[in-house]
């Protein structure tokens, strides 16, 4: 704002009668006169904002605190233009009633959707899709995997039951099965975490309790024929099952796509040393500047106060984002 509106980075010099300057002076005077009340209010507000992220393990703020990146550099950037992609991702979301996706009727229909789109694979013999009789009779144990030389795979919540209809229907407790297999891995070496196969999730003590949608994801490493087969099966699925389900788009065809560049790099020893050196230099500079203050009785106590305030502020921001309904974009806060 300073650069765009004032063409300078120098701070503005406000007149003594300026409303902003008078407001800050009034705030400083009130804080100095009622310092004990100010401290109590500040601590109380910080504790209240930090409480959901620290003690309520089922809250979105706590999930964001647990999922903060620690040992990797990650970034995602949308790229414009028409460029070839290394991996094409196609998704299908299956909804039931609100927050009732983990129910047998919805999962059973999701099995039919998966069999219609994935079928027995994407080889030439299976390119015509699945018939209704084949979908209803599918009882082969295990999930379909890509053959040798093929570069595709998929990720699905039905993998909790090995993509088998009988295992799904005979399961007495669907949520227990899901929570007990959150560390299982698929043929793509992807962990079956609920965050990757469900949308609109609700957790209690880190255990999944409800979800709004089932997410089926297909990964294709630039196999051109696979996209045509997927499009044909999608059209057939929308045409045959449109009477029982509302399909978006109505014809089953997605005409737009977005290209993203995703970078994932583990932190090396040099990165750790560089970060440690940066923090040490910053801490040394702050301590050196604080030791020059004459009006402070204990510079060490002030340093502890600053560190505690920074930590409280960071944790509190997660709860603030949750209150502003920004739980899907916590990493921006």
C-alpha positions as CSV (number, residue, x, y, z in Angstrom):
1,X,0.0,0.0,0.0
2,X,2.8,2.4,0.8
3,X,4.6,1.8,-2.5
4,X,1.4,2.0,-4.6
5,X,-0.2,5.1,-3.1
6,X,2.8,7.1,-1.8
7,X,5.7,5.9,-4.1
8,X,7.9,5.4,-1.1
9,X,8.6,2.8,1.6
10,X,9.1,5.5,4.3
11,X,6.5,5.4,7.0
12,X,4.0,8.3,6.9
13,X,4.4,11.1,9.4
14,X,1.0,11.9,10.9
15,X,0.0,15.2,12.4
16,X,-0.6,15.2,16.2
17,X,-4.3,15.8,15.5
18,X,-4.6,12.9,13.1
19,X,-7.4,10.4,14.1
20,X,-5.1,7.3,13.7
21,X,-2.3,8.9,15.8
22,X,-4.8,9.9,18.5
23,X,-6.3,6.4,18.5
24,X,-2.9,4.8,19.1
25,X,-2.0,7.3,21.7
26,X,-5.3,6.7,23.6
27,X,-4.7,2.9,23.4
28,X,-1.1,3.3,24.7
29,X,-2.2,5.5,27.5
30,X,-5.1,3.2,28.5
31,X,-2.7,0.2,28.5
32,X,-0.1,1.9,30.6
33,X,-2.8,3.0,33.2
34,X,-4.5,-0.4,33.3
35,X,-1.5,-2.7,32.7
36,X,-2.8,-5.6,34.8
37,X,-6.2,-5.6,33.1
38,X,-4.5,-5.5,29.7
39,X,-2.3,-8.5,30.5
40,X,-5.2,-10.5,31.8
41,X,-7.3,-9.8,28.7
42,X,-4.5,-10.5,26.4
43,X,-3.7,-13.9,28.1
44,X,-7.4,-14.8,28.3
45,X,-8.0,-14.1,24.6
46,X,-4.8,-16.0,23.6
47,X,-5.8,-19.1,25.7
48,X,-9.4,-19.1,24.3
49,X,-8.1,-18.9,20.7
50,X,-5.5,-21.6,21.3
51,X,-7.8,-24.0,23.1
52,X,-9.4,-25.6,20.1
53,X,-6.1,-26.2,18.2
54,X,-4.4,-27.7,21.3
55,X,-7.0,-29.5,23.2
56,X,-9.9,-30.2,20.8
57,X,-8.3,-32.9,18.6
58,X,-11.4,-33.2,16.4
59,X,-11.5,-29.5,15.4
60,X,-10.2,-28.2,12.0
61,X,-7.7,-26.0,13.8
62,X,-6.2,-29.0,15.5
63,X,-6.0,-30.9,12.2
64,X,-4.2,-27.9,10.6
65,X,-1.7,-27.8,13.5
66,X,-0.9,-31.5,13.1
67,X,-0.6,-31.2,9.3
68,X,1.9,-28.3,9.3
69,X,4.9,-29.3,7.1
70,X,8.0,-30.1,9.1
71,X,10.6,-31.9,6.9
72,X,9.7,-31.0,3.3
73,X,9.4,-28.1,1.0
74,X,6.1,-28.1,-0.9
75,X,4.5,-25.7,-3.3
76,X,1.6,-25.8,-5.8
77,X,1.4,-23.3,-8.7
78,X,-1.3,-23.0,-11.3
79,X,0.2,-22.8,-14.8
80,X,-1.6,-21.2,-17.8
81,X,-1.4,-22.2,-21.4
82,X,-1.6,-25.6,-23.1
83,X,1.2,-27.7,-21.9
84,X,1.6,-31.5,-21.6
85,X,1.1,-32.8,-18.1
86,X,3.2,-35.5,-16.4
87,X,0.2,-36.9,-14.5
88,X,-3.5,-36.4,-15.4
89,X,-5.8,-36.6,-12.4
90,X,-9.5,-37.3,-12.8
91,X,-12.0,-37.4,-9.9
92,X,-15.5,-38.5,-9.2
93,X,-17.3,-37.4,-6.0
94,X,-20.2,-39.5,-4.9
95,X,-22.6,-37.7,-2.5
96,X,-25.5,-39.1,-0.4
97,X,-27.5,-37.1,2.1
98,X,-25.6,-34.4,3.9
99,X,-22.6,-35.9,5.9
100,X,-24.0,-39.4,5.3
101,X,-21.6,-40.7,2.6
102,X,-20.3,-43.5,4.8
103,X,-23.6,-45.5,4.5
104,X,-24.1,-48.8,2.8
105,X,-26.4,-47.6,0.0
106,X,-24.0,-44.8,-1.0
107,X,-21.0,-47.1,-0.8
108,X,-22.8,-49.7,-2.8
109,X,-23.6,-47.2,-5.6
110,X,-20.1,-45.9,-5.4
111,X,-18.9,-49.5,-6.1
112,X,-21.1,-49.5,-9.3
113,X,-19.7,-46.1,-10.3
114,X,-16.2,-47.4,-9.8
115,X,-16.8,-50.6,-11.8
116,X,-18.4,-48.6,-14.6
117,X,-15.5,-46.2,-14.9
118,X,-12.5,-48.4,-13.9
119,X,-14.0,-51.8,-14.8
120,X,-11.3,-54.4,-15.4
121,X,-8.8,-51.8,-16.5
122,X,-8.0,-49.7,-19.6
123,X,-6.7,-52.2,-22.0
124,X,-8.2,-52.6,-25.4
125,X,-10.4,-55.6,-24.5
126,X,-12.0,-53.6,-21.6
127,X,-12.3,-50.3,-23.4
128,X,-16.0,-50.7,-24.1
129,X,-16.9,-50.4,-20.4
130,X,-18.8,-52.5,-18.0
131,X,-22.3,-53.9,-18.5
132,X,-25.0,-53.8,-15.7
133,X,-24.8,-57.6,-15.3
134,X,-21.0,-57.4,-14.8
135,X,-21.2,-54.6,-12.4
136,X,-23.8,-56.4,-10.2
137,X,-21.9,-59.7,-10.3
138,X,-18.4,-58.4,-9.6
139,X,-17.2,-60.5,-6.6
140,X,-13.5,-61.0,-7.5
141,X,-11.4,-60.3,-4.4
142,X,-8.9,-57.5,-4.7
143,X,-8.8,-54.2,-6.5
144,X,-8.0,-53.9,-10.2
145,X,-4.4,-52.9,-10.8
146,X,-2.6,-51.7,-13.9
147,X,-0.9,-54.4,-16.0
148,X,2.8,-54.4,-16.6
149,X,3.8,-51.5,-18.9
150,X,0.6,-49.5,-18.2
151,X,0.9,-46.1,-16.5
152,X,-2.3,-45.6,-14.6
153,X,-3.7,-46.3,-11.2
154,X,-6.5,-45.2,-8.9
155,X,-7.3,-44.3,-5.3
156,X,-10.7,-45.1,-3.8
157,X,-12.4,-45.4,-0.4
158,X,-13.7,-48.8,-1.6
159,X,-10.1,-50.1,-1.1
160,X,-10.9,-50.4,2.6
161,X,-13.0,-53.4,1.6
162,X,-10.7,-54.6,-1.2
163,X,-13.2,-53.3,-3.8
164,X,-15.4,-56.3,-3.1
165,X,-19.1,-56.0,-2.8
166,X,-19.6,-58.9,-0.5
167,X,-17.0,-57.6,2.0
168,X,-18.7,-54.2,1.9
169,X,-22.2,-55.6,2.6
170,X,-21.0,-58.0,5.3
171,X,-19.1,-55.4,7.2
172,X,-21.0,-54.8,10.6
173,X,-19.2,-51.5,11.3
174,X,-18.1,-49.4,8.4
175,X,-16.4,-46.6,10.4
176,X,-14.4,-49.1,12.5
177,X,-13.1,-50.7,9.3
178,X,-12.0,-47.4,7.9
179,X,-10.3,-46.2,11.1
180,X,-8.5,-49.5,11.5
181,X,-7.0,-49.4,8.0
182,X,-5.8,-45.8,7.7
183,X,-2.2,-47.0,7.4
184,X,-2.9,-49.5,4.6
185,X,-1.4,-48.9,1.2
186,X,-2.7,-49.2,-2.3
187,X,-1.0,-50.6,-5.4
188,X,0.3,-47.1,-6.1
189,X,2.0,-47.0,-2.7
190,X,-0.5,-44.4,-1.5
191,X,-1.7,-44.6,2.1
192,X,-5.5,-44.9,2.6
193,X,-5.8,-41.9,4.8
194,X,-9.4,-40.6,5.1
195,X,-8.2,-37.1,4.0
196,X,-7.4,-38.6,0.5
197,X,-10.6,-40.6,-0.2
198,X,-13.3,-38.5,1.6
199,X,-14.5,-34.9,1.4
200,X,-16.2,-32.9,4.1
201,X,-14.8,-35.0,6.9
202,X,-15.6,-34.9,10.6
203,X,-13.2,-36.3,13.2
204,X,-13.5,-37.1,16.9
205,X,-10.1,-37.7,18.6
206,X,-8.4,-38.2,15.2
207,X,-11.0,-40.9,14.3
208,X,-13.3,-40.4,11.3
209,X,-16.9,-40.1,12.3
210,X,-18.7,-38.8,9.1
211,X,-18.0,-37.6,5.6
212,X,-20.0,-35.7,3.0
213,X,-18.6,-37.4,-0.2
214,X,-16.6,-40.3,-1.5
215,X,-13.7,-39.4,-3.7
216,X,-12.6,-41.7,-6.5
217,X,-9.3,-40.6,-8.1
218,X,-7.7,-41.9,-11.3
219,X,-4.1,-41.1,-12.1
220,X,-2.9,-41.3,-15.7
221,X,0.7,-40.7,-16.7
222,X,-0.1,-39.2,-20.1
223,X,-1.8,-42.2,-21.7
224,X,-3.9,-40.6,-24.5
225,X,-6.1,-43.6,-25.1
226,X,-7.1,-43.8,-21.5
227,X,-8.8,-40.4,-21.6
228,X,-11.0,-41.4,-24.5
229,X,-12.0,-44.6,-22.7
230,X,-12.8,-42.7,-19.5
231,X,-14.9,-40.1,-21.5
232,X,-16.9,-42.9,-23.2
233,X,-17.5,-44.7,-19.9
234,X,-18.5,-41.4,-18.3
235,X,-21.1,-40.7,-21.0
236,X,-22.5,-44.2,-20.6
237,X,-22.7,-43.9,-16.8
238,X,-24.5,-40.6,-17.0
239,X,-27.0,-42.0,-19.6
240,X,-27.8,-45.2,-17.7
241,X,-27.8,-44.1,-14.1
242,X,-29.2,-40.6,-14.5
243,X,-32.7,-41.7,-13.3
244,X,-31.3,-42.8,-9.9
245,X,-28.6,-40.1,-9.4
246,X,-28.1,-36.5,-10.3
247,X,-25.0,-36.3,-12.5
248,X,-22.9,-33.2,-12.8
249,X,-22.3,-32.4,-15.7
250,X,-25.5,-34.0,-16.9
251,X,-23.9,-35.7,-19.9
252,X,-20.9,-36.8,-17.8
253,X,-18.4,-34.8,-19.8
254,X,-15.9,-32.4,-18.2
255,X,-14.8,-29.8,-20.7
256,X,-12.4,-27.7,-18.6
257,X,-9.2,-28.6,-16.7
258,X,-6.5,-26.9,-14.8
259,X,-2.7,-27.5,-14.9
260,X,-0.7,-27.3,-11.7
261,X,3.0,-27.6,-10.9
262,X,3.5,-29.4,-7.7
263,X,7.0,-29.4,-6.1
264,X,7.9,-31.7,-3.2
265,X,11.5,-31.8,-1.9
266,X,12.8,-33.2,1.3
267,X,14.8,-30.8,3.5
268,X,18.5,-31.6,3.3
269,X,21.2,-31.1,5.9
270,X,22.2,-27.9,4.2
271,X,18.6,-26.6,4.5
272,X,18.5,-27.4,8.2
273,X,21.8,-25.7,8.8
274,X,20.7,-22.6,6.9
275,X,17.4,-22.3,8.8
276,X,19.2,-22.9,12.1
277,X,21.8,-20.2,11.3
278,X,19.0,-17.8,10.2
279,X,17.2,-18.3,13.5
280,X,20.3,-17.9,15.6
281,X,21.3,-14.7,13.8
282,X,17.8,-13.3,14.3
283,X,17.7,-14.3,18.0
284,X,21.2,-12.8,18.6
285,X,20.2,-9.5,16.9
286,X,17.0,-9.3,19.0
287,X,18.9,-10.0,22.2
288,X,21.6,-7.5,21.4
289,X,19.0,-4.8,20.7
290,X,17.0,-5.6,23.9
291,X,20.1,-5.4,26.1
292,X,20.5,-1.8,25.0
293,X,17.1,-0.9,26.4
294,X,17.4,1.0,29.7
295,X,13.8,1.0,30.7
296,X,13.6,-2.8,30.9
297,X,14.3,-4.5,34.2
298,X,14.8,-8.0,32.7
299,X,15.6,-8.3,29.1
300,X,15.5,-12.1,29.4
301,X,11.9,-11.9,30.7
302,X,11.0,-9.7,27.8
303,X,12.5,-12.2,25.4
304,X,10.5,-15.0,26.9
305,X,7.4,-12.9,26.6
306,X,8.0,-12.1,22.9
307,X,8.6,-15.8,22.1
308,X,5.5,-16.9,24.0
309,X,3.4,-14.2,22.2
310,X,4.6,-15.3,18.8
311,X,3.8,-18.9,19.5
312,X,0.3,-18.0,20.8
313,X,-0.3,-15.8,17.8
314,X,0.6,-18.5,15.4
315,X,-1.6,-21.1,17.0
316,X,-4.4,-18.6,17.5
317,X,-4.4,-17.8,13.8
318,X,-5.5,-21.4,13.0
319,X,-8.6,-21.0,15.1
320,X,-9.2,-17.6,13.6
321,X,-9.1,-19.1,10.1
322,X,-11.6,-21.7,11.2
323,X,-14.0,-19.1,12.5
324,X,-13.8,-17.3,9.1
325,X,-14.7,-20.6,7.4
326,X,-11.3,-20.9,5.8
327,X,-10.6,-24.4,7.0
328,X,-10.1,-25.6,3.4
329,X,-7.3,-23.0,2.9
330,X,-5.6,-23.1,6.3
331,X,-2.2,-23.0,4.7
332,X,-2.9,-19.4,3.5
333,X,-3.4,-18.2,7.1
